[in-house]
Amino acid sequence: MRILLKLSGWIDALNTAVGRGVTWLVLIVAIISAGNAVMRKLFSLSSNSWLELQWYLFGAIFLLAAGFTFLRNEHVRVDVLAQKLPERAQVGIEIFGVIFFLMPAACLVLWLSIPFFWESYITHELSSNTDGLIRWPAKLLIPVGFFLLILAGISHLIKCVGFLRGQCSNPMQVSNGKSAEEALVEDILAQQHAGQVQPDTHGR
């Protein structure tokens, strides 16, 4: 089990590195999008290449960060009932879901996306739009993204089994013990409360 947990750590490190790198794409997309808008509005200039580059980068953000998002437990969950169960029962349900739902679906998409990418690569497929980009880099994102998600699923399974055996902490808890939704709600409520208790600067 110790070897498997070490493998899980390597997988998590890989997905963390990819996820942190992908966050910079958000800034790049914002700059490109703003640049396109400025050039189009002020100078009546536009380019399909830059527009398609935005789409490619959006795809990269969502596909390449999927494994990191799963690692951080940030994917949407419908666990209204499961969250009321004991931790060990929750982890058991998690193992069942990963084995019978996540892994088959992710493996199927990976399997089907490889020839989809390969055909585009060997034919040097180009966009049908004028000045469009080559298509295979965008299609390559699909198998790469789902491969990283599969690795994240394997790592998650290892940690779930390790938790049931008492060899690691609960992998379903994020670092602060709260889900992203819970943290967001608390932040909104805190801001509302701060706005209500601000001192009256007009002396009323």
Secondary structure per residue as TSV (DSSP state, phi and psi in degrees):
chain	resnum	aa	ss	phi	psi
A	1	M	-	360.0	-32.6
A	2	R	H	-63.6	-38.8
A	3	I	H	-65.7	-41.5
A	4	L	H	-64.3	-39.8
A	5	L	H	-65.8	-34.4
A	6	K	H	-67.5	-40.4
A	7	L	H	-60.1	-42.6
A	8	S	H	-58.9	-40.8
A	9	G	H	-63.1	-40.0
A	10	W	H	-64.9	-42.7
A	11	I	H	-62.6	-44.0
A	12	D	H	-62.9	-38.5
A	13	A	H	-64.3	-40.2
A	14	L	H	-63.1	-50.2
A	15	N	H	-65.2	-34.0
A	16	T	H	-66.0	-42.5
A	17	A	H	-63.8	-43.6
A	18	V	H	-65.0	-44.5
A	19	G	H	-61.2	-42.9
A	20	R	H	-68.7	-35.1
A	21	G	H	-66.9	-38.9
A	22	V	H	-66.0	-28.3
A	23	T	H	-59.4	-28.8
A	24	W	H	-69.2	-23.1
A	25	L	H	-65.8	-28.5
A	26	V	H	-60.4	-45.1
A	27	L	H	-64.1	-42.8
A	28	I	H	-63.2	-43.5
A	29	V	H	-62.2	-42.2
A	30	A	H	-61.3	-42.1
A	31	I	H	-66.0	-45.0
A	32	I	H	-63.9	-43.8
A	33	S	H	-61.8	-45.1
A	34	A	H	-65.1	-40.4
A	35	G	H	-62.9	-42.3
A	36	N	H	-61.1	-43.5
A	37	A	H	-64.2	-43.3
A	38	V	H	-63.8	-46.0
A	39	M	H	-64.2	-36.8
A	40	R	H	-72.8	-41.5
A	41	K	H	-76.7	-41.0
A	42	L	H	-89.2	-35.1
A	43	F	H	-119.6	2.0
A	44	S	-	56.7	36.2
A	45	L	-	-114.2	138.2
A	46	S	-	-150.9	158.1
A	47	S	-	-143.0	129.0
A	48	N	H	-64.1	-29.3
A	49	S	H	-61.5	-45.0
A	50	W	H	-70.0	-36.5
A	51	L	H	-64.1	-44.2
A	52	E	H	-68.6	-33.0
A	53	L	H	-61.6	-38.1
A	54	Q	H	-59.1	-46.3
A	55	W	H	-62.8	-42.3
A	56	Y	H	-61.0	-43.2
A	57	L	H	-70.0	-35.7
A	58	F	H	-60.2	-43.8
A	59	G	H	-61.2	-41.0
A	60	A	H	-63.0	-40.0
A	61	I	H	-60.7	-49.1
A	62	F	H	-75.5	-37.5
A	63	L	H	-78.9	-47.1
A	64	L	H	-73.0	-24.7
A	65	A	T	-90.9	1.0
A	66	A	H	-62.3	-43.1
A	67	G	H	-65.5	-41.0
A	68	F	H	-65.9	-38.3
A	69	T	H	-63.6	-40.7
A	70	F	H	-65.4	-40.1
A	71	L	H	-58.7	-38.4
A	72	R	T	-86.2	3.3
A	73	N	T	57.3	39.9
A	74	E	-	-101.4	-3.3
A	75	H	S	-70.0	151.4
A	76	V	-	-65.0	133.8
A	77	R	-	-124.7	144.0
A	78	V	-	-109.6	85.1
A	79	D	-	-126.9	38.8
A	80	V	T	-59.1	-40.4
A	81	L	T	-85.3	-43.1
A	82	A	G	-61.9	-34.0
A	83	Q	G	-68.4	-13.6
A	84	K	G	-87.6	-7.6
A	85	L	S	-85.5	163.5
A	86	P	-	-60.5	157.8
A	87	E	H	-56.6	-42.8
A	88	R	H	-64.6	-36.6
A	89	A	H	-67.6	-39.9
A	90	Q	H	-61.1	-43.9
A	91	V	H	-66.2	-36.9
A	92	G	H	-61.8	-42.2
A	93	I	H	-64.5	-38.7
A	94	E	H	-61.8	-43.8
A	95	I	H	-61.2	-44.8
A	96	F	H	-60.0	-45.5
A	97	G	H	-64.2	-41.1
A	98	V	I	-67.6	-43.2
A	99	I	I	-70.0	-42.9
A	100	F	I	-100.8	-9.5
A	101	F	I	-123.4	-59.6
A	102	L	I	-63.4	-54.5
A	103	M	H	-64.1	-45.9
A	104	P	H	-60.4	-43.1
A	105	A	H	-66.1	-45.4
A	106	A	H	-66.2	-40.3
A	107	C	H	-66.3	-37.4
A	108	L	H	-64.9	-46.1
A	109	V	H	-63.0	-41.7
A	110	L	H	-60.1	-46.6
A	111	W	H	-61.3	-42.7
A	112	L	H	-77.0	-26.8
A	113	S	H	-80.2	-20.6
A	114	I	H	-64.9	-52.6
A	115	P	H	-64.7	-31.0
A	116	F	H	-59.6	-44.1
A	117	F	H	-71.4	-44.0
A	118	W	H	-63.2	-40.6
A	119	E	H	-62.7	-39.8
A	120	S	H	-66.3	-35.9
A	121	Y	H	-69.6	-47.4
A	122	I	H	-73.7	-23.1
A	123	T	T	-94.3	-2.2
A	124	H	T	52.8	49.4
A	125	E	-	-60.2	132.9
A	126	L	B	-113.3	157.6
A	127	S	-	-62.9	146.9
A	128	S	S	-77.6	-9.8
A	129	N	S	-81.4	149.2
A	130	T	T	-60.6	132.2
A	131	D	T	62.5	21.8
A	132	G	-	-72.7	167.0
A	133	L	-	-91.1	167.2
A	134	I	B	-68.7	144.7
A	135	R	S	-91.4	-26.3
A	136	W	H	-63.8	-31.5
A	137	P	H	-61.5	-37.4
A	138	A	H	-67.5	-39.1
A	139	K	H	-72.8	-27.3
A	140	L	H	-65.0	-27.8
A	141	L	H	-60.3	-29.7
A	142	I	H	-66.5	-57.1
A	143	P	H	-64.3	-35.8
A	144	V	H	-65.2	-45.4
A	145	G	H	-62.3	-43.6
A	146	F	H	-74.5	-27.2
A	147	F	H	-64.4	-43.0
A	148	L	H	-64.7	-35.5
A	149	L	H	-67.6	-39.6
A	150	I	H	-63.1	-43.8
A	151	L	H	-59.2	-41.8
A	152	A	H	-63.3	-37.8
A	153	G	H	-64.4	-41.1
A	154	I	H	-62.3	-45.9
A	155	S	H	-60.5	-41.5
A	156	H	H	-64.3	-41.3
A	157	L	H	-61.4	-44.1
A	158	I	H	-58.5	-45.7
A	159	K	H	-68.8	-33.7
A	160	C	H	-64.3	-45.3
A	161	V	H	-64.8	-40.6
A	162	G	H	-61.1	-37.6
A	163	F	H	-66.0	-43.2
A	164	L	H	-64.0	-27.5
A	165	R	T	-91.4	2.7
A	166	G	T	74.8	24.2
A	167	Q	S	-108.7	-1.3
A	168	C	S	-158.9	170.4
A	169	S	-	-78.0	171.4
A	170	N	-	-66.2	117.1
A	171	P	T	-74.0	-9.0
A	172	M	T	-86.3	-2.6
A	173	Q	S	-101.1	130.8
A	174	V	-	-75.8	176.1
A	175	S	T	-58.8	-33.6
A	176	N	T	-99.8	8.5
A	177	G	S	77.6	5.6
A	178	K	S	-123.5	148.0
A	179	S	-	-75.1	165.9
A	180	A	H	-62.5	-37.2
A	181	E	H	-65.1	-42.9
A	182	E	H	-63.6	-42.8
A	183	A	H	-63.7	-39.1
A	184	L	H	-65.9	-44.2
A	185	V	H	-61.5	-43.7
A	186	E	H	-63.4	-37.9
A	187	D	H	-66.2	-42.9
A	188	I	H	-63.3	-45.1
A	189	L	H	-63.2	-38.5
A	190	A	H	-65.1	-39.8
A	191	Q	H	-66.9	-40.3
A	192	Q	H	-63.6	-42.0
A	193	H	H	-64.1	-41.3
A	194	A	H	-63.2	-37.0
A	195	G	H	-68.1	-31.6
A	196	Q	H	-76.5	-28.4
A	197	V	T	-102.4	10.9
A	198	Q	-	-63.0	140.2
A	199	P	-	-66.0	147.6
A	200	D	-	-78.3	109.0
A	201	T	T	-79.9	-7.5
A	202	H	T	-97.7	4.7
A	203	G	-	72.5	24.3
A	204	R	-	-91.9	360.0
